[in-house]
Amino acid sequence: MGKVQLNKVIPDFELPRTGNKTFRLSENLGKNIILYFYPKDNSPGCTLEGQNFRDRIAIFNEHRTIIVGVSRDSIQVHEEFKKKTRLSL
């Protein structure tokens, strides 16, 4: 396993997100960000992972931490997955 580099400057970026919104890194300065990549919405492992984040969201909020999941699925598929699993992510 490689060495983790802390406090590395990351260039600003933006991505489309659910709710007809855009995620911009620069709008989240001062927050901790968990950026997790997963292969596909509605797969058993990805569903469980999203639900685990959902069920612990209060703890993340206490620590000014947001969770951002990224996959290759379309925004429409993300919207359906989010609704089905009651994710607020």
N, C-alpha and C positions, 0 to 999 in steps of 0.2 A: 504494500500500500504506500502511496506517495505521501510526501510531507505536505501538511496543510499550511498555506500561507495566510496569516491573519492580516487584517487591515490593508488589504490590497484594494487599490482604486479600480472600480469597475466603470466602464463608460456608460452613460445614460442610454436607456433603450425603452422602447414601448412595444406593447403587444395588444392585440384585440382580446377582450375578455367578455365573460358573460354579462348579461344585463345591459347590452349595447353600450359598454364602456370600454375604456382603454386603460391598461396598466402602464404607468410610467414610473420607472425606478426613481427619478428625481422627485416625485411627489411623495416619496416614502422615506426621505432623509430622517435620520434619528430613530428609525424603527429597525428592529431585527427582522430579517426576512428569511423564511424557510422556502427555498425554491426547490421543488421536487419534480422530477421528470418521471413520467409513467407511460407505458406503451399504449394503453387503450382504455377508454371509459367502459364500464360495465363488466370488466374482467374481474374474477374473484379477488385477486390480490389487490388490484387498484381500488376496488370498492371498499375493501376492508381498510386499506390505508387511509382513504378519504374519510371514512367513518371514524377512524381512530383520531384523526385531527379534529373532526367535528365534535366528538364527544369530550375533547379536552380544550376546546376553544377558550374557555374562561381562563385557564392557566396561561395560555399564550397571550391573551389580552392583557393579563396582569403584568406581563413582561414586555409589553409593547412589541409583540411579535406578530407578523402577518404571515399567512401561508399562501403560497402561490404554486398551483399545480400546472404542469405543462405536458401536453401530449399532442400527437399529430391529428387527433380527431377535429372535426369541424366545430365551430361555435354552437351550431344547432345541436349536435350530439352532446356537447358539454352541457347545454341548457337542460336537455332531457335527463342526463345523468345527475345533474345537480338537483333537479326537482324530485326525481325518483329516490334519491338517497338523502334528501333534505339537507344538502350541503349548503353552507352559507359562504363557502370559499370562493 
